[in-house]
Amino acid sequence: MTSTDPEADHALLRDVFKLAHVNDGGYIIFGLPPADVGSPRRDQQRPPALPHLGSGLVTEMTLHGGGKLNVYEPRHARPKH
């Protein structure tokens, strides 16, 4: 993700979302909770901008620095991590 205002985006991820982070030589690295990746069949693919995909809810946020962030809440079975 690129940003026109990385400090504002860092503050959002650090202070609002409360993501753990480290500073690695000037790069702020944020930890994320466990995740999964789905691969729908070609005939099941839908535009990611839809608010409800049947298997979950999705929304797009514009960060302070102009970057876009998709947030997805699954409503489907998930594998154990």
C-alpha positions in Angstrom: 0.0 0.0 0.0 1.3 3.5 -0.8 0.3 6.5 1.1 0.4 10.3 0.7 0.3 10.6 4.5 1.9 7.6 6.1 2.0 9.1 9.6 -1.8 9.5 9.6 -2.2 5.9 8.4 0.2 4.6 11.0 -1.7 6.4 13.7 -5.0 4.9 12.5 -3.6 1.3 12.4 -1.7 1.8 15.8 -4.1 3.9 17.8 -7.6 3.1 16.5 -7.2 -0.5 15.3 -4.6 -1.2 18.1 -2.4 -3.4 15.9 0.9 -4.5 17.4 3.8 -3.1 15.4 7.6 -2.9 15.2 9.8 -0.3 13.6 12.3 -2.1 11.3 14.8 0.5 10.0 12.1 3.1 9.4 9.4 0.8 8.1 6.5 0.3 10.5 5.4 -3.3 10.3 1.9 -4.1 11.7 0.9 -7.5 12.8 -2.5 -8.9 11.7 -4.7 -11.6 13.2 -4.8 -15.0 11.6 -6.2 -14.8 8.0 -7.3 -17.1 5.3 -7.5 -16.9 1.5 -10.4 -18.2 -0.6 -10.3 -19.1 -4.2 -13.8 -19.1 -5.7 -14.6 -20.9 -8.9 -14.6 -18.7 -12.0 -18.4 -18.7 -12.2 -18.7 -17.6 -8.5 -16.4 -14.5 -8.7 -18.2 -11.3 -7.8 -17.0 -7.6 -7.6 -15.3 -7.0 -4.2 -17.2 -3.7 -3.8 -20.5 -5.5 -3.0 -21.4 -5.0 0.7 -22.5 -8.6 1.1 -21.0 -11.5 -0.8 -23.1 -14.4 0.6 -20.0 -15.7 2.4 -19.2 -12.5 4.3 -19.5 -8.7 4.6 -17.0 -6.4 3.0 -16.4 -2.7 3.1 -13.7 -0.4 1.7 -12.1 2.3 3.8 -10.0 5.1 2.5 -7.1 5.7 4.9 -6.0 9.2 5.8 -3.1 8.9 3.4 -5.3 8.0 0.5 -4.7 4.3 0.4 -7.6 1.9 0.1 -8.2 -0.9 2.6 -10.8 -3.7 2.2 -12.1 -5.1 5.5 -13.9 -8.4 5.3 -15.9 -10.3 7.9 -16.3 -13.9 7.0 -19.6 -15.7 7.4 -18.3 -19.0 6.2 -16.5 -22.0 7.7 -12.9 -21.2 8.5 -9.9 -23.6 8.8 -8.2 -23.9 12.2 -4.9 -22.0 12.4 
